[in-house]
């Protein structure tokens, strides 16, 4: 979540703040990251709306790429793991193990 102490960047300028080892994306790509996200499960770029415009922050962009690379724990992955564990326990109980 974008906090009050993070300087805001217009979403159209977000491509200038991606890590240096990644080619600079087109502004429409950053908008797509924010609105639709990428990957499975979907990872979206954090944004806020102010005055009819969307803004993000350099920290939000870093968190976005960290989530894509799997270096941040994901609540979605945790819930999927819990569902799989519950399903496996139910199968074992049904088998009497």
VMD Tcl script that builds the backbone (N, CA, C; Angstrom):
set m [mol new atoms 291]
animate dup $m
set s [atomselect $m all]
$s set {name element resname resid chain x y z} {
  {N N UNK 1 A 0.836 -1.168 0.000}
  {CA C UNK 1 A 0.000 0.000 0.000}
  {C C UNK 1 A 0.888 1.240 0.000}
  {N N UNK 2 A 0.507 2.205 -0.796}
  {CA C UNK 2 A 1.264 3.449 -0.873}
  {C C UNK 2 A 0.976 4.260 0.383}
  {N N UNK 3 A 2.040 4.702 1.046}
  {CA C UNK 3 A 1.892 5.469 2.280}
  {C C UNK 3 A 2.077 6.957 2.009}
  {N N UNK 4 A 1.771 7.762 3.014}
  {CA C UNK 4 A 1.850 9.216 2.872}
  {C C UNK 4 A 3.271 9.730 2.680}
  {N N UNK 5 A 4.260 8.985 3.171}
  {CA C UNK 5 A 5.631 9.478 3.084}
  {C C UNK 5 A 6.331 9.101 1.773}
  {N N UNK 6 A 5.657 8.373 0.893}
  {CA C UNK 6 A 6.245 8.007 -0.399}
  {C C UNK 6 A 5.931 9.095 -1.416}
  {N N UNK 7 A 6.954 9.652 -2.088}
  {CA C UNK 7 A 6.685 10.653 -3.116}
  {C C UNK 7 A 5.942 10.012 -4.296}
  {N N UNK 8 A 4.935 10.703 -4.785}
  {CA C UNK 8 A 4.106 10.168 -5.858}
  {C C UNK 8 A 4.692 10.469 -7.227}
  {N N UNK 9 A 4.455 9.547 -8.147}
  {CA C UNK 9 A 4.906 9.657 -9.519}
  {C C UNK 9 A 3.681 9.447 -10.400}
  {N N UNK 10 A 3.423 10.327 -11.392}
  {CA C UNK 10 A 2.305 10.064 -12.295}
  {C C UNK 10 A 2.500 8.710 -12.979}
  {N N UNK 11 A 1.429 7.982 -13.160}
  {CA C UNK 11 A 1.531 6.644 -13.735}
  {C C UNK 11 A 2.153 6.690 -15.125}
  {N N UNK 12 A 1.926 7.766 -15.854}
  {CA C UNK 12 A 2.525 7.886 -17.188}
  {C C UNK 12 A 4.043 8.013 -17.128}
  {N N UNK 13 A 4.598 8.391 -15.969}
  {CA C UNK 13 A 6.042 8.538 -15.789}
  {C C UNK 13 A 6.659 7.373 -15.009}
  {N N UNK 14 A 5.857 6.382 -14.671}
  {CA C UNK 14 A 6.324 5.280 -13.833}
  {C C UNK 14 A 7.438 4.480 -14.499}
  {N N UNK 15 A 7.449 4.399 -15.807}
  {CA C UNK 15 A 8.469 3.639 -16.510}
  {C C UNK 15 A 9.875 4.141 -16.257}
  {N N UNK 16 A 10.000 5.405 -15.907}
  {CA C UNK 16 A 11.317 5.979 -15.625}
  {C C UNK 16 A 11.871 5.501 -14.289}
  {N N UNK 17 A 11.050 4.855 -13.477}
  {CA C UNK 17 A 11.459 4.435 -12.142}
  {C C UNK 17 A 11.608 2.924 -11.997}
  {N N UNK 18 A 11.560 2.190 -13.117}
  {CA C UNK 18 A 11.763 0.744 -13.019}
  {C C UNK 18 A 13.238 0.476 -12.753}
  {N N UNK 19 A 13.576 -0.679 -12.196}
  {CA C UNK 19 A 14.990 -0.993 -11.963}
  {C C UNK 19 A 15.814 -0.883 -13.248}
  {N N UNK 20 A 17.068 -0.537 -13.097}
  {CA C UNK 20 A 17.924 -0.247 -14.257}
  {C C UNK 20 A 18.159 -1.441 -15.174}
  {N N UNK 21 A 18.098 -2.657 -14.629}
  {CA C UNK 21 A 18.388 -3.819 -15.465}
  {C C UNK 21 A 17.184 -4.264 -16.291}
  {N N UNK 22 A 16.070 -3.549 -16.193}
  {CA C UNK 22 A 14.864 -3.863 -16.953}
  {C C UNK 22 A 14.666 -2.764 -17.994}
  {N N UNK 23 A 14.410 -3.138 -19.261}
  {CA C UNK 23 A 14.182 -2.097 -20.264}
  {C C UNK 23 A 12.999 -1.207 -19.865}
  {N N UNK 24 A 13.088 0.071 -20.166}
  {CA C UNK 24 A 12.037 1.017 -19.799}
  {C C UNK 24 A 10.745 0.673 -20.545}
  {N N UNK 25 A 9.666 0.417 -19.802}
  {CA C UNK 25 A 8.409 0.061 -20.457}
  {C C UNK 25 A 7.686 1.291 -21.010}
  {N N UNK 26 A 6.824 1.036 -21.970}
  {CA C UNK 26 A 5.974 2.087 -22.536}
  {C C UNK 26 A 4.960 2.512 -21.468}
  {N N UNK 27 A 4.539 3.776 -21.456}
  {CA C UNK 27 A 3.555 4.210 -20.453}
  {C C UNK 27 A 2.285 3.360 -20.427}
  {N N UNK 28 A 1.841 2.874 -21.584}
  {CA C UNK 28 A 0.631 2.038 -21.591}
  {C C UNK 28 A 0.866 0.711 -20.879}
  {N N UNK 29 A 2.108 0.247 -20.863}
  {CA C UNK 29 A 2.436 -0.982 -20.138}
  {C C UNK 29 A 2.262 -0.777 -18.639}
  {N N UNK 30 A 2.708 0.366 -18.127}
  {CA C UNK 30 A 2.543 0.664 -16.696}
  {C C UNK 30 A 1.069 0.778 -16.335}
  {N N UNK 31 A 0.285 1.353 -17.211}
  {CA C UNK 31 A -1.157 1.460 -16.973}
  {C C UNK 31 A -1.774 0.062 -16.942}
  {N N UNK 32 A -1.352 -0.799 -17.842}
  {CA C UNK 32 A -1.857 -2.180 -17.864}
  {C C UNK 32 A -1.452 -2.927 -16.595}
  {N N UNK 33 A -0.215 -2.716 -16.116}
  {CA C UNK 33 A 0.218 -3.344 -14.863}
  {C C UNK 33 A -0.677 -2.920 -13.714}
  {N N UNK 34 A -1.094 -1.652 -13.709}
  {CA C UNK 34 A -1.919 -1.129 -12.618}
  {C C UNK 34 A -3.365 -1.613 -12.720}
  {N N UNK 35 A -3.918 -1.660 -13.917}
  {CA C UNK 35 A -5.332 -1.988 -14.062}
  {C C UNK 35 A -5.598 -3.487 -14.124}
  {N N UNK 36 A -4.792 -4.225 -14.884}
  {CA C UNK 36 A -5.039 -5.659 -15.052}
  {C C UNK 36 A -4.066 -6.533 -14.286}
  {N N UNK 37 A -2.860 -6.043 -14.074}
  {CA C UNK 37 A -1.844 -6.858 -13.418}
  {C C UNK 37 A -1.256 -7.888 -14.369}
  {N N UNK 38 A -0.267 -8.643 -13.870}
  {CA C UNK 38 A 0.339 -9.701 -14.672}
  {C C UNK 38 A 0.621 -10.895 -13.778}
  {N N UNK 39 A 0.805 -12.046 -14.393}
  {CA C UNK 39 A 1.164 -13.248 -13.660}
  {C C UNK 39 A -0.038 -13.988 -13.106}
  {N N UNK 40 A 0.270 -15.165 -12.547}
  {CA C UNK 40 A -0.746 -15.972 -11.875}
  {C C UNK 40 A -0.204 -16.345 -10.533}
  {N N UNK 41 A -0.724 -15.934 -9.431}
  {CA C UNK 41 A -1.884 -15.052 -9.296}
  {C C UNK 41 A -1.539 -13.637 -9.745}
  {N N UNK 42 A -2.558 -12.882 -10.103}
  {CA C UNK 42 A -2.370 -11.531 -10.623}
  {C C UNK 42 A -1.657 -10.641 -9.616}
  {N N UNK 43 A -0.616 -9.968 -10.100}
  {CA C UNK 43 A 0.113 -8.984 -9.299}
  {C C UNK 43 A -0.119 -7.643 -9.973}
  {N N UNK 44 A -0.667 -6.695 -9.223}
  {CA C UNK 44 A -0.958 -5.376 -9.773}
  {C C UNK 44 A -0.035 -4.327 -9.171}
  {N N UNK 45 A 0.286 -3.340 -9.991}
  {CA C UNK 45 A 1.066 -2.200 -9.536}
  {C C UNK 45 A 0.157 -1.322 -8.675}
  {N N UNK 46 A 0.617 -0.985 -7.473}
  {CA C UNK 46 A -0.183 -0.166 -6.564}
  {C C UNK 46 A -0.309 1.254 -7.111}
  {N N UNK 47 A -1.525 1.784 -7.082}
  {CA C UNK 47 A -1.763 3.160 -7.513}
  {C C UNK 47 A -2.775 3.810 -6.588}
  {N N UNK 48 A -2.818 5.130 -6.671}
  {CA C UNK 48 A -3.880 5.888 -6.025}
  {C C UNK 48 A -4.401 6.885 -7.049}
  {N N UNK 49 A -5.637 7.330 -6.843}
  {CA C UNK 49 A -6.211 8.346 -7.720}
  {C C UNK 49 A -6.288 9.650 -6.961}
  {N N UNK 50 A -5.865 10.703 -7.622}
  {CA C UNK 50 A -5.932 12.041 -7.040}
  {C C UNK 50 A -6.203 13.020 -8.176}
  {N N UNK 51 A -7.262 13.762 -8.042}
  {CA C UNK 51 A -7.579 14.753 -9.068}
  {C C UNK 51 A -7.853 14.153 -10.423}
  {N N UNK 52 A -8.394 12.947 -10.461}
  {CA C UNK 52 A -8.710 12.307 -11.733}
  {C C UNK 52 A -7.517 11.654 -12.413}
  {N N UNK 53 A -6.352 11.664 -11.772}
  {CA C UNK 53 A -5.155 11.038 -12.346}
  {C C UNK 53 A -4.692 9.919 -11.443}
  {N N UNK 54 A -4.004 8.941 -12.014}
  {CA C UNK 54 A -3.441 7.841 -11.241}
  {C C UNK 54 A -1.973 8.124 -10.964}
  {N N UNK 55 A -1.585 7.806 -9.723}
  {CA C UNK 55 A -0.207 7.980 -9.292}
  {C C UNK 55 A 0.278 6.693 -8.650}
  {N N UNK 56 A 1.585 6.495 -8.698}
  {CA C UNK 56 A 2.229 5.396 -8.010}
  {C C UNK 56 A 3.464 5.966 -7.323}
  {N N UNK 57 A 4.293 5.117 -6.783}
  {CA C UNK 57 A 5.539 5.593 -6.163}
  {C C UNK 57 A 6.677 4.671 -6.580}
  {N N UNK 58 A 7.894 5.149 -6.423}
  {CA C UNK 58 A 9.060 4.324 -6.756}
  {C C UNK 58 A 9.102 3.092 -5.856}
  {N N UNK 59 A 8.705 3.249 -4.595}
  {CA C UNK 59 A 8.676 2.110 -3.674}
  {C C UNK 59 A 7.630 1.088 -4.108}
  {N N UNK 60 A 6.486 1.558 -4.612}
  {CA C UNK 60 A 5.446 0.639 -5.088}
  {C C UNK 60 A 5.939 -0.138 -6.314}
  {N N UNK 61 A 6.714 0.516 -7.150}
  {CA C UNK 61 A 7.270 -0.164 -8.328}
  {C C UNK 61 A 8.252 -1.240 -7.884}
  {N N UNK 62 A 9.092 -0.932 -6.880}
  {CA C UNK 62 A 10.022 -1.942 -6.360}
  {C C UNK 62 A 9.263 -3.123 -5.751}
  {N N UNK 63 A 8.189 -2.841 -5.003}
  {CA C UNK 63 A 7.385 -3.914 -4.419}
  {C C UNK 63 A 6.723 -4.756 -5.505}
  {N N UNK 64 A 6.290 -4.124 -6.599}
  {CA C UNK 64 A 5.670 -4.821 -7.718}
  {C C UNK 64 A 6.644 -5.837 -8.318}
  {N N UNK 65 A 7.876 -5.398 -8.599}
  {CA C UNK 65 A 8.851 -6.311 -9.179}
  {C C UNK 65 A 9.300 -7.376 -8.177}
  {N N UNK 66 A 9.366 -7.041 -6.913}
  {CA C UNK 66 A 9.707 -8.035 -5.894}
  {C C UNK 66 A 8.623 -9.100 -5.804}
  {N N UNK 67 A 7.361 -8.694 -5.898}
  {CA C UNK 67 A 6.261 -9.660 -5.859}
  {C C UNK 67 A 6.287 -10.561 -7.089}
  {N N UNK 68 A 6.637 -10.009 -8.239}
  {CA C UNK 68 A 6.718 -10.820 -9.459}
  {C C UNK 68 A 7.850 -11.834 -9.386}
  {N N UNK 69 A 8.942 -11.448 -8.746}
  {CA C UNK 69 A 10.078 -12.363 -8.664}
  {C C UNK 69 A 9.944 -13.340 -7.511}
  {N N UNK 70 A 8.913 -13.165 -6.683}
  {CA C UNK 70 A 8.669 -14.106 -5.600}
  {C C UNK 70 A 9.488 -13.843 -4.358}
  {N N UNK 71 A 10.043 -12.640 -4.226}
  {CA C UNK 71 A 10.845 -12.354 -3.046}
  {C C UNK 71 A 10.015 -11.807 -1.894}
  {N N UNK 72 A 8.751 -11.495 -2.146}
  {CA C UNK 72 A 7.864 -11.045 -1.084}
  {C C UNK 72 A 6.855 -12.139 -0.779}
  {N N UNK 73 A 6.503 -12.355 0.489}
  {CA C UNK 73 A 5.460 -13.329 0.773}
  {C C UNK 73 A 4.130 -12.827 0.225}
  {N N UNK 74 A 3.367 -13.729 -0.320}
  {CA C UNK 74 A 2.100 -13.355 -0.933}
  {C C UNK 74 A 0.942 -13.945 -0.147}
  {N N UNK 75 A -0.027 -13.113 0.182}
  {CA C UNK 75 A -1.212 -13.597 0.893}
  {C C UNK 75 A -1.980 -14.581 0.022}
  {N N UNK 76 A -1.942 -14.380 -1.291}
  {CA C UNK 76 A -2.638 -15.297 -2.195}
  {C C UNK 76 A -1.980 -16.669 -2.155}
  {N N UNK 77 A -0.654 -16.705 -2.173}
  {CA C UNK 77 A 0.056 -17.978 -2.112}
  {C C UNK 77 A -0.200 -18.671 -0.778}
  {N N UNK 78 A -0.262 -17.903 0.298}
  {CA C UNK 78 A -0.536 -18.477 1.611}
  {C C UNK 78 A -1.925 -19.092 1.662}
  {N N UNK 79 A -2.923 -18.408 1.109}
  {CA C UNK 79 A -4.284 -18.947 1.139}
  {C C UNK 79 A -4.385 -20.180 0.244}
  {N N UNK 80 A -3.685 -20.194 -0.881}
  {CA C UNK 80 A -3.694 -21.369 -1.756}
  {C C UNK 80 A -3.037 -22.558 -1.044}
  {N N UNK 81 A -1.970 -22.280 -0.307}
  {CA C UNK 81 A -1.293 -23.334 0.447}
  {C C UNK 81 A -2.213 -23.890 1.532}
  {N N UNK 82 A -2.951 -23.001 2.209}
  {CA C UNK 82 A -3.881 -23.457 3.249}
  {C C UNK 82 A -4.994 -24.318 2.653}
  {N N UNK 83 A -5.521 -23.927 1.493}
  {CA C UNK 83 A -6.570 -24.731 0.833}
  {C C UNK 83 A -6.041 -26.098 0.434}
  {N N UNK 84 A -4.822 -26.137 -0.103}
  {CA C UNK 84 A -4.233 -27.413 -0.516}
  {C C UNK 84 A -3.992 -28.307 0.694}
  {N N UNK 85 A -3.554 -27.717 1.801}
  {CA C UNK 85 A -3.326 -28.489 3.021}
  {C C UNK 85 A -4.642 -29.048 3.557}
  {N N UNK 86 A -5.688 -28.235 3.569}
  {CA C UNK 86 A -6.996 -28.690 4.043}
  {C C UNK 86 A -7.536 -29.806 3.154}
  {N N UNK 87 A -7.353 -29.684 1.853}
  {CA C UNK 87 A -7.810 -30.714 0.916}
  {C C UNK 87 A -7.048 -32.018 1.146}
  {N N UNK 88 A -5.747 -31.921 1.346}
  {CA C UNK 88 A -4.945 -33.125 1.583}
  {C C UNK 88 A -5.346 -33.790 2.895}
  {N N UNK 89 A -5.602 -32.996 3.932}
  {CA C UNK 89 A -6.043 -33.561 5.207}
  {C C UNK 89 A -7.382 -34.266 5.060}
  {N N UNK 90 A -8.281 -33.668 4.282}
  {CA C UNK 90 A -9.584 -34.286 4.076}
  {C C UNK 90 A -9.441 -35.625 3.347}
  {N N UNK 91 A -8.562 -35.684 2.359}
  {CA C UNK 91 A -8.338 -36.935 1.622}
  {C C UNK 91 A -7.745 -38.002 2.551}
  {N N UNK 92 A -6.791 -37.603 3.388}
  {CA C UNK 92 A -6.190 -38.559 4.325}
  {C C UNK 92 A -7.211 -39.064 5.336}
  {N N UNK 93 A -8.063 -38.170 5.834}
  {CA C UNK 93 A -9.116 -38.570 6.754}
  {C C UNK 93 A -10.093 -39.535 6.097}
  {N N UNK 94 A -10.408 -39.293 4.823}
  {CA C UNK 94 A -11.325 -40.167 4.101}
  {C C UNK 94 A -10.719 -41.568 3.921}
  {N N UNK 95 A -9.420 -41.612 3.779}
  {CA C UNK 95 A -8.734 -42.906 3.624}
  {C C UNK 95 A -8.481 -43.570 4.960}
  {N N UNK 96 A -8.686 -42.854 6.060}
  {CA C UNK 96 A -8.468 -43.391 7.391}
  {C C UNK 96 A -7.009 -43.345 7.825}
  {N N UNK 97 A -6.271 -42.477 7.240}
  {CA C UNK 97 A -4.840 -42.359 7.576}
  {C C UNK 97 A -4.630 -41.232 8.547}
}
mol reanalyze $m
mol bondsrecalc $m
mol representation Tube
mol addrep $m
